[in-house]
Amino acid sequence: MALTGVQKTVLVTVAAVALVIGVTVNKIIRPAPLNQAQLAQAGVFLFDAPRQIPDIQLTSAEGQDWGKTDLQGQWNLLFFGYTFCPDICPTTMAELRQLTHALPEKDREQLQVTMVSVDPNRDTPEQMSSYLQFFDAGFAGATGDPAQLAKLAQALSIAYIEPDTSEANYLVDHSGQIVIVDPQSRYVGFIRPPLRPAELSQLLPRIMARQ
C-alpha cells in the first residue's frame, strides 16, 4: 500500500524528532571532554601519549611475584611510600581510600591502588600486608630488591633518597605524587599532592572511560 503525502510527511517528521532526541540524550549521557585546565586544577596531568613501563621483579604484600603483568587488566594508582612514614604516607593512603569509596561501584571494581615501598629494608611482605589491612580498602602492596625498585621509580619519574639504614628510626625522603597506569600497563599520567578526593572521584571515571 502506497503512503500518502501526509503519511510521508509524518514519518519524516517523526524520524527527525527521534534523531534530535537521540543526539540530545547522547550529549547528556556522555560527559563533556576533559580539558587540561580542569585536570590541572585537580592536580591531574595526563600525557599526550602513554609511556611504556619496563619489566620488573618485585614481591607483593602476599609474598608472590609482582611485576608489570600485575598492572594489566585494570586501571592502577601507584603510590611510592613506606609503612614507617610518620605523616605523608598514612595521610595519602587515607585520602586514596576516601577517593576509592567515593567512586561508582563499576569504576571502583576496575581500579587497583598499590603502595610500592621505597623502604624495602624494613617493609617485608608481612609488614606491608599488616599495614595495608589497616586501611581496609583492598589496596595492594609491592616491595623487594632495591635495584628493581629504582628501575621502576625511574621509569615513572618518582624521586626518593635511599636512607642510611644504620640509623635507628630513619626516614626516607620521597615524592608524593600518584602514578596513573592504564589497563595495558602503560604510564599515562600522574596526580600531584595534595590529593582532592572529592574532585578526583568525579574526574577519574571520565579518565578511565577514555580508553
Phi, psi and omega in degrees: 000124182287144179278142177283168179300322180294316180297319178298319180296320180296316181297317179297319180295316179298316180298319180295318179296318180298321180295316179297317179297318180298316179296319180296315180297319180298321179293325181288317182289316183278122181294156179297149180302146177286145175236157186300322181296317179296317180294314182298325179298329179267004179083016182257132179229118181252141180281155176294328179222139179299151180247140182286147177252133182287160174290133179223161181231101176239187180236135181283168177295344177268001179084012180260163175300140180224130181202200184302324182295336179287349178266354183275147174093353177203164174283150184226142169243120181252130176238124179267113181206202177203154190287339180268005178297129186279339188217298187300315185294309179297326177295314180296318180296322178294322178291324176294322175296317178299319179296310183296323179291337180274350181284151171302150186303319182295327178281323179298323180289341182258014184232135175238126174262129181232130174265122178256122186281133173262013180227062183297343179298321181253332185274081173287164176305321180296317179296316180293319180299316179297318181295314183293328179296334179300326183276344173049050184228010180073023179288148176258168179217153177218140180210179177142211188302128181303323180294319178292320177298315180297323179298315180292315181299319179296318180295333182256012178058038178261128180256137172203157182247122179295127187277170172275100186286356178281344179275144178285142177054041180292156177251158179238119176283129181205156177285157185249012182287155179256128181270134178257124180237132183276175183295348176266015181057044178246143179282111186250349180167189181207165179240125180275144174284159000283149180287147177238082187307320182297314179292317183295327180294339176272326184275322186301316177301327179287325175294317180294333182278352183288336185234000000 
